[in-house]
Amino acid sequence: MSSASWSGWLPDWSTIDTSSLTLLIGWETSQHHVQVRRMPTSKAVAQDLLQPVRVTRDQLRLGAAIAYNPDLELEDGQFALVYREQLDPAASLLIGLEALAPAEAVQDDMTRPMLFYALAVGPANRRLVFVRRANPRANLARKYFTLFGDELSRVSSPLLSFDLDIIDLVLIVGSGLAVLNLGTYERLFRDSPELIARTPAKVAELAATVPLTPAAQLALTEAARRNSRIRSRLLAVLARGHLASIGTSKMRTEMRKHGLEPQHYFRGGKLEFTQDESMAIMQLLNEDLTFGGLSGTEFVINRKSPRS
């Protein structure tokens, strides 16, 4: 993704429209689908909640944009860009955040364990949604609160708290995401039930490049469904496409280098492994196993970026 291609959908952060603000909250249902609701706010509260929007706007205006990949590690002053096409259009979270008029929250919604809150600004054709993965009631639900006037009075209505200087990502509606916190992006968008349901198709895509036995495909599918780190490596391997020109001979050599016996993992020219062995195989395929050049110690790399 070149910087020229970003210019078509990234906003001019210095001129975003903050004349109005909508507060959104969201939670997961028992089926892990996301519900998004709108919360009414007074003008004073809306003005206060514009502070994290302004802070984030300045961060993005001064920051360096980097194309997202599943292995990416952000440095200070960087943010990742994710195209709209890289997101699942059927994801309940994306549908809820992009809705112009979500249903209004009711009193019972305040008792739910909220997954995030969001601040939407701008007109329909230039809408930005600033998302913070935090539960506004997380530190308040089990405490007893009073107000001091002439006497202490019990607070019976739900209390909410919001960060005024932290936002995790910004949805540019219809275009993509500007991501400041990779963990939040991966939890909200990469671990959605809609994407997890596509795991068999992703494993089949890998099997079209790397020969896998049917047993290995089943094992990897189950392991990737249950383990986000295995799933992330599967997606990284597919995104990089580096295995298309690598034969089994080179793969066997790499296995021996890292203490994996090829005769254990190959059956009739195809890879075979169990669910418990899936992590080691995906670490190998994603080139996450390496040795320290000075100490000779073997390391596992969880995040990496190509050296420029």
C-alpha positions in Angstrom: 0.0 0.0 0.0 1.7 3.2 -1.2 1.3 6.6 0.4 -0.2 7.8 -2.8 -3.1 5.3 -2.4 -3.8 6.5 1.1 -4.4 10.1 0.0 -7.6 9.2 -1.6 -9.4 8.3 1.6 -7.4 9.7 4.5 -9.0 12.9 5.8 -7.1 16.1 6.4 -6.8 15.7 10.1 -6.4 19.4 10.7 -9.8 20.3 9.2 -12.1 17.5 10.5 -15.6 18.7 11.4 -16.2 18.6 15.1 -19.3 20.7 15.2 -21.4 17.7 16.4 -20.6 14.6 18.4 -22.5 11.3 19.0 -21.5 9.0 21.8 -21.8 5.3 21.1 -21.4 2.2 23.3 -21.1 -1.4 22.4 -21.1 -4.9 23.9 -20.9 -8.5 22.8 -23.9 -10.8 23.1 -23.7 -14.4 24.3 -23.2 -15.3 20.6 -20.3 -12.8 20.4 -22.1 -10.5 18.0 -21.7 -6.8 18.8 -24.6 -4.5 19.6 -24.0 -0.7 19.2 -26.2 1.9 20.9 -26.3 5.7 20.9 -26.3 7.6 24.2 -27.8 11.0 24.4 -25.5 13.7 25.8 -25.8 17.3 26.9 -24.0 20.0 24.9 -21.5 20.4 27.8 -20.7 16.7 27.9 -20.4 16.6 24.1 -17.9 19.5 24.3 -15.8 17.7 26.9 -15.8 14.5 25.0 -14.3 16.3 22.0 -11.0 16.5 23.9 -9.8 13.0 23.0 -10.9 13.6 19.4 -8.7 16.7 19.3 -5.8 14.9 20.9 -6.0 12.0 18.5 -6.5 14.3 15.5 -3.1 15.9 16.4 -1.4 12.5 16.9 -2.6 11.4 13.4 -1.7 14.7 11.8 1.9 14.5 13.0 2.2 10.7 12.8 3.6 8.4 10.1 1.2 6.0 8.4 2.2 2.4 8.0 0.4 -0.3 6.0 -1.0 -2.9 8.4 0.1 -6.5 8.3 -0.5 -9.1 11.0 3.2 -9.1 12.1 3.4 -5.3 12.4 4.9 -3.6 15.4 4.3 0.1 15.7 7.0 2.5 16.7 6.4 5.8 18.5 4.8 8.3 16.2 3.4 5.6 13.8 -0.1 4.4 13.1 -1.4 1.6 10.9 -3.8 1.9 8.0 -6.3 -0.7 7.1 -8.3 -0.5 3.9 -12.1 -0.9 4.1 -11.7 -3.9 1.7 -9.5 -5.6 4.4 -12.5 -5.5 6.9 -15.3 -8.0 6.9 -18.4 -6.1 5.6 -20.7 -8.6 7.5 -19.0 -7.9 10.8 -21.7 -6.8 13.3 -19.2 -4.3 14.8 -18.5 -2.6 11.5 -22.2 -2.4 10.6 -23.0 -0.9 14.0 -20.3 1.7 13.9 -21.1 2.8 10.3 -24.9 3.1 11.0 -25.9 6.8 11.0 -28.7 6.3 13.6 -28.1 3.4 15.9 -30.9 2.6 18.4 -30.7 4.7 21.6 -29.4 3.0 24.7 -31.9 2.2 27.5 -31.4 1.9 31.2 -30.8 -1.8 31.2 -27.9 -1.4 28.7 -25.9 0.3 31.4 -25.6 -3.0 33.3 -23.9 -4.7 30.4 -20.1 -5.3 30.3 -19.3 -2.8 27.6 -16.6 -3.7 25.1 -15.9 -0.2 23.9 -17.2 3.3 23.5 -16.9 5.5 20.5 -17.2 9.2 19.5 -18.6 9.9 16.1 -18.1 13.3 14.5 -18.6 14.9 11.1 -21.4 14.8 8.4 -22.6 11.5 6.8 -20.2 11.8 3.9 -17.1 12.5 6.0 -18.0 10.6 9.2 -15.2 9.6 11.6 -15.7 7.3 14.6 -13.0 7.5 17.3 -13.0 4.2 19.2 -11.7 3.4 22.7 -11.7 -0.2 23.8 -12.7 0.3 27.4 -15.7 -0.2 29.7 -16.9 3.1 31.0 -18.3 1.3 34.0 -15.4 -1.0 34.7 -14.1 0.7 37.8 -17.5 2.0 39.0 -19.9 -0.9 39.1 -19.0 -2.3 42.5 -18.4 0.9 44.4 -20.8 3.0 46.5 -21.1 6.7 45.5 -22.5 9.7 47.3 -22.9 13.4 46.5 -22.1 16.0 49.1 -24.4 18.9 49.5 -26.0 19.8 52.8 -25.8 16.1 53.4 -24.5 12.9 51.7 -27.0 11.6 49.1 -26.8 8.2 47.5 -26.2 8.1 43.7 -28.6 5.6 42.2 -28.2 6.3 38.5 -25.4 4.5 36.5 -22.0 6.3 36.5 -19.7 6.4 33.5 -16.1 7.5 33.1 -14.3 8.3 29.9 -10.6 8.8 29.0 -10.0 12.3 27.7 -6.7 11.7 26.1 -6.7 8.1 24.7 -8.3 6.7 21.5 -7.3 3.3 20.1 -8.4 3.6 16.5 -10.4 5.8 14.1 -12.9 4.4 11.6 -13.0 6.5 8.4 -16.5 5.4 7.4 -16.6 3.7 4.1 -12.9 3.9 3.6 -10.8 2.2 6.4 -9.1 2.5 9.8 -6.3 4.5 11.3 -5.0 2.3 14.1 -3.1 3.5 17.1 -3.4 0.4 19.2 -2.9 -2.9 17.3 -4.2 -5.0 20.1 -7.5 -3.2 20.0 -7.8 -3.6 16.3 -7.1 -7.3 16.4 -9.5 -7.8 19.3 -12.4 -5.9 17.7 -11.9 -6.6 14.0 -9.6 -9.6 13.6 -11.2 -11.8 16.3 -14.8 -11.2 15.2 -17.0 -14.3 15.0 -17.6 -13.5 11.3 -13.9 -13.8 10.5 -13.3 -16.8 12.8 -16.0 -18.6 10.8 -13.8 -18.1 7.7 -11.0 -20.1 9.2 -11.6 -23.3 7.1 -11.4 -21.3 3.9 -8.1 -19.7 5.1 -6.6 -23.1 5.9 -7.7 -24.3 2.4 -6.0 -21.3 0.9 -2.8 -22.2 2.7 -3.2 -25.9 1.6 -3.2 -24.7 -2.0 0.4 -23.5 -1.6 1.7 -25.7 1.2 0.9 -29.4 0.9 -1.1 -30.4 3.9 -2.8 -33.7 4.6 -6.5 -33.7 5.4 -5.7 -34.4 9.0 -3.3 -31.4 9.2 -6.0 -29.2 7.7 -8.5 -30.2 10.3 -6.0 -29.8 13.1 -4.9 -26.3 11.9 -8.5 -25.2 11.5 -9.4 -26.1 15.0 -6.2 -24.7 16.5 -6.7 -21.4 14.6 -10.3 -21.1 15.7 -9.3 -21.4 19.3 -5.9 -19.6 19.4 -5.7 -16.0 18.1 -1.9 -16.2 17.9 -2.1 -19.2 15.5 -4.8 -17.5 13.5 -2.8 -14.3 13.3 0.2 -16.3 11.9 -2.0 -18.1 9.4 -3.3 -14.7 8.1 0.3 -13.3 8.0 1.5 -16.2 6.0 -1.3 -15.8 3.5 -0.8 -12.0 3.3 2.9 -12.3 2.7 2.6 -15.0 0.0 6.3 -15.9 0.5 5.7 -19.7 0.5 4.5 -19.9 -3.2 8.1 -20.4 -4.4 9.4 -22.5 -1.5 9.5 -26.3 -2.0 9.4 -29.0 0.6 13.2 -29.5 0.4 13.9 -26.0 1.8 11.1 -26.5 4.3 12.8 -29.7 5.6 16.1 -27.8 5.9 14.5 -25.1 8.0 12.8 -27.8 10.2 16.1 -29.4 11.0 17.7 -26.1 11.8 15.0 -25.5 14.5 14.9 -29.0 15.9 11.8 -30.2 14.1 12.3 -33.6 12.5 11.0 -33.7 8.9 10.3 -37.5 9.1 7.8 -36.8 11.9 5.9 -34.1 10.0 5.9 -35.3 6.4 3.5 -38.0 5.2 3.7 -38.9 1.5 5.2 -35.5 0.7 2.6 -33.5 2.7 2.8 -31.9 6.1 0.9 -33.6 8.8 0.6 -32.4 12.4 -1.7 -32.3 15.4 -3.5 -29.3 17.0 -0.8 -29.2 19.7 1.9 -29.0 17.0 0.1 -26.3 15.0 1.8 -23.4 16.7 5.3 -24.7 16.0 4.4 -25.3 12.3 2.9 -21.8 11.9 5.9 -20.2 13.6 8.1 -22.0 11.1 6.0 -21.1 8.1 5.8 -17.4 9.2 9.6 -17.3 9.8 9.1 -16.5 13.5 11.9 -18.8 14.6 15.4 -17.3 14.7 18.8 -17.4 16.4 20.6 -14.6 18.1 23.6 -13.8 16.0 25.9 -13.3 19.0 24.6 -15.7 21.6 23.2 -18.4 19.4 20.1 -18.5 21.5 16.9 -19.4 19.7 14.0 -16.9 19.8 10.4 -16.8 18.8 9.4 -13.5 17.2 5.8 -12.4 17.9 5.9 -9.1 16.0 8.2 -8.0 13.1 8.5 -5.6 10.3 10.7 -5.9 7.1 14.0 -4.1 7.5 14.0 -1.1 5.3 
